[in-house]
Amino acid sequence: MLLSFAVFLLLLLLGMPVVFAIGIGGLVFFLTQPGLQLTMPVQLALAETQNFSLLAIPTFILASNLMNELGVTRRLLRFAHVATGFMRGGLAQVSVLLGFLMGGVSGSAIADASMQARLLGPEMVRRGYSRGFIAALQGFSGLLAVAIPPSIGLILYGSIGQVSIGQLFAGGIGVGVLLAAVYMLTVALLARSRGYLPEAAPPTAKEVGAALRESFFAVLFPFLLLAALRFGVFVPSEVGAAAVVYALLVGLIYRELSLERVNRALAHSVRDVGMVALLIAMTAVLSYGMKWEMFPQQVSAFLLEAVQNPQVALLLILLALLVLGTVLDSTVMIILLTLVPAAKALGIDLVYFGVLMVMTCAVGLLTPPVGLSMYSVCSVMGCGIGEYVREGWPLLAATLLVLLLVYLFPGVVLFLPRLLFGGGV
């Protein structure tokens, strides 16, 4: 197994696309195990794409693309501008609130960050914001999509680890609200020191009400997801299909439903689903080697022997994930390292562990050397990695502070799941 990981990391460092590096690393494991048939990698890859529990992923991706095409993004941007544009650093505050609202639409940090950089970046440059700060702000604002339902990371963790997706969604909301509040405070402090001004006068109640009415069906989306899961109206594999129907109805209500836009959403979804499905298929090959070598059980045994305190063990796991996030994609980490057996052995709540794990893995999207969101926003804004890091470190510090608070106070994650799903969480 060590040889497989060494090959995987070497290929990654040589610049090979991560999905092929994972597949070749997994194939090396089968080539070095005389007791295993070489037909197994193909069978494993195909079988993993037929996993019924992962059916929610393509349907949620289609729903998010439909909502983006059918006028939801524009209405959420208007509401965010009315609600926060009067604050110091107005457009920066709009970015944070839009990231929070868009998290309930897309579920993808990279897609949100890129979209927001294209939407708000040019105007922010004209208003005197530095390109590095804009890139960092949009990147970290996109991170809110990892916490807010329907988070693709939480769906992956819940599907693979057999943990309630509804409870994970509820737990992610608490983290998302805290993260957005800390980002807005950070932006306010930076705006004061740098002289970033408000964009508009404080809105009247009538203006806020009008903006909220205009974007009501989009803002309602994550709450409808939770309600449908809580009351058993749909199971997770069905609620994604219901979300597609809801997105079409929203487009009909907004009078923006057209065959051209639906076709465009379908085209984007085929590309996105294909990328995720190929990654899941290749990861299944390498994951089999980890199961064969009993890697999760070895991690559990090591932690139980070396560390008696579960909270200390959890801290070590989170620190390891932060380090791994600098070289591995967050989706790969969630699929490969869903350490549910270790969390069970340590007596850690699986919802609390899952939300913390997924959020910690996602930080790697914004850190060198392989942060995909980081490269995306820097490309859109035309700034270097050095400027991005120099301007973005306060937002990284804010993110790590929130993760520390969530680690110290599990109630941030568990309050809503216990309230909505009962005390057995």
N, C-alpha and C positions, 0 to 999 in steps of 0.2 A: 504493500500500500504506500509505503514511503517513496518507492521508486515512481509510482503513478503520480503522486503529488509533486515530486521533483520535476518530472517531465511536464506536467501541467504548468508549474510556475516558470520553468525555462521557456516554454513556448509563449507564455504570456509576456515575459520580459522581452522576447524577440519580436513582439508586436503582432502575433497571430490573434485573430478574433477570438474572444473568450469562449464562444460556444464550441469552436473546433478544438481549442486547447483542452477543454473539459472532455470532449469525446475521445480525443487521442489518449489523454491521460487514463481514462477508463478502459480503453482498449489495451493499453500496456498492462493493466492489472490482469486481464484475462489471458494475455500472452504469457505471463509469468506464473500462472496458476495451472499446472498440468491437469488438475481434476475438473476443470471447467471447460465446457464446450464453446467453441468460437461462434456458434449460432446464437448464443445467449445475448450478446450486446444488442443485436438487431431486435430480438424478441423483447428485451427489456425496454428499449427506446420506443417501440411501437406500443407496448402495453401501457406505458406511462401516459402516453397521449390519449389513451382510451379510459383514463381514470375518471369515473363519474363525478367524484367529489370536486374535480377541477373544472367542471362545466360552467361554474359561475364566472370564471375569468373571461372567456370570449364574450359572454353576454354583457358583462359590465363594461368591457372595452367598447363594444358596439354602442351601448347606451351612452357612454361618455362622449364618443365621437358624434353621435346624433345630436346631443345637447349642445355641443360646441358649434355644430353646423346650423342649428335651428334657432339662433338668436339669444341663447342663454348667456353666453359670455359677455356680450355687449350690455345686457341688462344688469348683470352682476357688477360690471365695471361702473355703470352709472350709479348704482346704489352705493358702492364703495366710495365713489367720489363725493356723493352727497353726505355720507355718514362721517367721513374722516378728512375730506379735503380742507376743512377749516383749521385743522391742527397744524402746529409748527412742523415743517417738513411734509407738507400736505401730500404730494405725489408719492412720497416714500410710505406714508401711512396708508394711502390708498392701495399700494402694492401689497402690504401685509394683509389688509382686510380682504383684498381680492384673492390672495393666495388661500386664505381661510375658506372663503366662499367657494372658490373653484375646486378645493379639495373634495367638496361634496358632489362634484360633477365628474371629475376625471379619474381620480384615484392614482394618478401618475405624477410623481414629482418632476421628472424630466420634462414631460409634456407641458405641465403648468409653468415651470420656470422659463422654458423657451417661449411659450406663448406670451407670458407677461413681459418678457424682455422686448419682444417685438411690438407689443401694444403700447407699453409705457416708456420704453427706453428712449426713443427719439425725443419725446417731449421733455423728459427729465434732463437730457443733455442740454436742450435749449434753455431750461430753467437753471442751469449752472451746476447740476450734480455731476460728479466725476464718473467716468465710464466704469472704473473699477468698483466703485460703491454701488452703482446701478446693477452691475453683473452679480455682485455678491448678494445684494438685497433680493433680487428676483430669484436667485438660486435658493437662498434660505427660505424665502416665502413659499417657494414650491415644495419645500420639505413638509409643509403643513398638510399636503395631500396624503402623506404617508399615515397620518394620524386620523384624519377625518374620513368617515365612510363615504364611498366604498373603496377603501384602501386595498390596492392589489397585493401589497406586502402582507397585510393581515389575512387576506383571503388565502394566500399561499401557505402561510404558517398554519392557519386553522385547518385547511384541507389536508396538508401533509401530516400535521401533528394530531389530527382528530380532536381539535379543540373548538368549542362553540364559536362560530363566526359572528353570531349576533352579540355575544358577550364581548368579543374582541372589538367589534365596532363601537359598542357602548364605552368600553374602556379607553379607546383611542380618542373619543370626543373630549374627555377631561384633559388629556395631554395636549390635544390640539388647541383648546381654549387657553391653557396656561402658556403654551409656546407662543401663541399669537400675542397675548398680553405682554410677555417679556420682550418680544420683538418690537412691539409698539413703544414700549418704554425705552428700549435701546435706541430706536430711531429718534425719539423725542430728545434724548440726551445728545445724540450726534448732531441733530438739526440745530439745537441751541448753540453748540460749540462751533458749528460751521456756517451758521447764518442762513440755513435753509428756511424759507418763509412759507406761510400758509398759502393755499391756492385760491381760497374763496372765503366769504363771510360765513359765520355760523348759519346752518340751514334752519328754516322754520319747520315747525311740526308738520305743516302741510306738505312741504317739499320732501321730508323724510318719508311721510306716509305715501306720497305718490311714487317715490322710487321703490319703496318696499312692495307696493301693489304690483308694480311693473315686473319685479323679479321674484314675486311670491312663490311661484311654482318651482323655481330653481332652488330657492332657499329651503323649501319644504322637503326636497328630495331625500337628504340623509335621514330626516326624522321619519319619513314614510318607510324607508328601509328598515329602521330599527323597530317600528311598530309592527310591520309585516312579519319580521322574524320573532319578535317577542310574543305575539299572539298566535303564532303557528299558522298564519295565513299561507305562507310559503316556506319551503326549506331553502337553504342557501343556493342550491343549484337552480331553483325555480325563480327566486327573487330577482336574479339577473335578467331573466326573460321578461319578467314583469316590469323591470326598469326600462327595457327597450320599448315596451308598449307605452309606458309613461312618457318617455322622451318623445315619441311620435305624437302623443296627445298634446304635450307642451308645445311642440312645433305647430300643431293645428290651432291651438288656442292663440299663439302669437302670430298666426297667419304667415308663417315662414316655411311651412312644409312644402317641399317641391321635390320632384323626381331627381333633379340634378343634385340637390344637396344630400338627399338620401344616398344616391350613388357615390358621392364623394366620401360620405361617412363610411359606407361599406368598403370602399377601396382602402381608406386609412385603417380600418379595422382588420382587414385581411392581412395587411402588412404587419400591424402590431401583434395580432394573434399568432401569426406565423413565427415572428421573432421569439415570442414567449414560449410557444409550443416546442420549437426547436431547442431552446435552452433547457426546458424541462426534460425533453427526451434525452439529450446528451448527459444531463446531470444524473438521470436515472442509472446510467451505466457506471459512472463513478460512485454514485451512492451505494450501489450493490456491493462494490468492493469494501466500502466503509462498514456496511452491515455484515459482510462476510468476516471481516476482521474484528467485528464487535466494537467498533470505535466509540459509539455512544455509551456503551456499557463500561468501556475502559475509562472514558472521561468521568463517568459517574463514580466509579470505584476510586479513581485517583483523588477526586475532590472530597469524597467521604473520608478517605484515609488521611489526606494531607490537611484538610480544613474541616474542623468540626462545626464551625458556625455557618449556617446556610447563607446568611447575608454576606459574609466575607467571600464565600464561594461564588455567589452571584456577582459580586463586584469584580472578581478575577475574570469571570466569563465576559462581562461587559467590557472590561479593559482590553481583553484579547480580541473581542469583536471590533473595537475601535481601531486597533492596530491592523487587523486583517482588512478592515474597510479601506485602508490606504492602497491596497494592492488588488482586492477582489471586488467585483460588482455586488451590490447589495442583494439583488435577486438571487445570484448564485449562492451567497452566504445563507440566505433564508432557506433555500432548497436543500443545500448540502448540510447545513449545521443546525437543523431544527432539533435542538437538544432537549426534546420533551422527556426522554428517559432520565437524563441527568437532573432536570428540574423536578420530576416526580420523586426520584431518589432523595433529593435534598429537601423535599417537602415544601417546595415553592409553588404558589398558586400559578397555574398554567396560563391564565388570562393575563395576570400581572407580568409574568415572565415573557409571554409572547409580545405584548405591546412594547415592553422595554427592549427586547431583543430586536424587533423590527425597526424601532426608532433608532437604536444604536447602529445597526447595520446601515441604515439610510444616511447617516452622517458621512459615510464614505463617498457618497455621491458628490460631495462638495469639498473634498480634500484631495490634494495632490498625492500620488502622481496619476491616478486613474479615475478621478471623479467625473462621471459622465455628465452630470448636471453642470459642473464647473466648466468643462470644455464647451458645453452647449451655450451657456450664457456668455462666456467670453467670446465665442465665435460670433454670436449675434451682436454683441456690443463692440466688437473690434478692440478688445483690450488684452494685455498680456496676463499670464498667470501671476507674475510678480505683483502687478498692480492690484489684481483681484485679491491676493492673499493679504497685501498691506491694508487694503480698504475693508476687507471682510472679516478680519480677526475679531472685532467686537461682537459680530453676529454669531461666529463660531463659539465664542466664550458664552454668549447668552444661551445657545443651544445646549452646551455641556452643563451649564447651570441648571437648566430645566430637567435634563436627564438625571442630574444629581438629586434634585428635589423629588422627582418621581421615584427614584431608588430609595430615598430616605422616608418618603411618605406614600406607601402603596395605595392609600385611600384615593389619591388623585386618579388612579386607574380604576380602582374597584368600586368607587362610590356608585356610579351609574349602573354597572352590571348588577350590583346587589339590589339597587333600588328597582330596576326593571325586571330582573330575572329571578330575584329571591335571594335568600341568605346562603344558598349552597355554593356560591361562587368561591 
